[in-house]
Amino acid sequence: MNQNPRADVKAFFDPETWTFTYVVFSGKGSPCVVIDSVLNYDPKSGRTSTRSADEVITFIQAEQLQLSWILETHAHADHLTAAPYFQKILGGKIVIGNHITNVQNVFKGIFNLDEQFSIDGSQFDYLLKEDESLAFGNLSLKALYVPGHTPACMAYEIGDALFVGDTLFMPDVGTARCDFPGGSAQTLYRSIQKILSYPDETKLYMCHDYPPTDRPVAYYTTVGEEKKSNIHVHAGISEDDFIQMRNKRDATLDMPNLILPSIQINIRAGHLPEPEANGNSYLKIPLNML
């Protein structure tokens, strides 16, 4: 684990998308990072709002924090990122793993995006490689490549914690789906084992929680609890068992409600498509795709 000073973690929950956004810092007035922000989106009207982002921004301003990095664990399929809004208000650089180029390449074809859409990741300010570190104040983060849910997923190690994106969920929820383009149950299993090789006391911060009972929403657990109790991948579950379970389960799942707008926005680092002649931006909806 990184030998960081103690990091403060503030979690914000967006109930519409079951998403957690994190601010990580080291006391009042320190540099900070934001992980997995949310831009609210109404699919009925096509309108966005900054309600969830503004709650985070209010906290950052109240604590007099300086935003260094705006991090994405992956190109989310269930919510839009608010990264450009954070950057406009607070500064900072927008960061994602360098394998985002693979995701851009796939979805440029799926959405038949025009030639001006670049697939080199240049929409983002910085592309992180595996094991690369970024500093913010007296803290630093290390990038951990954990593909499987998507081919570009990153977890972020900060101090005694990992921010795992969609790779793992709370023990009673299990693991992420692998049926998006470039996903792989085998790859996800191996990425999870990488995470579970950390010390048992390591905190794991979730990107989502979907409580299967009436328990309260929870945003972190530990490596030890996942190894003991995760319903999909606890200790003793073999790779073959996991692959069989994950593929069977994925075949029954509906697509996320916001996948079509989310992917088109998130592969652009949260920027809207260029406005057309009438000043409006538009997204595409593929029909009866072959």
ABEGO torsion letter per residue (X at the ends): XBBBBBBBBBBBBBAAAGBBBBBBBBEBGBBBBBBGBBBBBBAAAGBBBAAAAAAAAAAAAAAGBBBABBBBABBBAABBBAAAAAAAAAEEBBBBBAAAAAAAAAAAAAAGBBAABBAAGAABABBBBBGBBBBBEABBBBBBBBBGABAABBBBBBEABBBAEAABBBAAAEBBBAABBGBBAAAAAAAAAAAAABBAABBBBBABBBBABABBBBABBBAAAAAAABAAABBGBBAAAAAAAAAAAAAABBBBAAAAAAAAAAAAGGBBBBBBAAGBBBBBBBBGBX
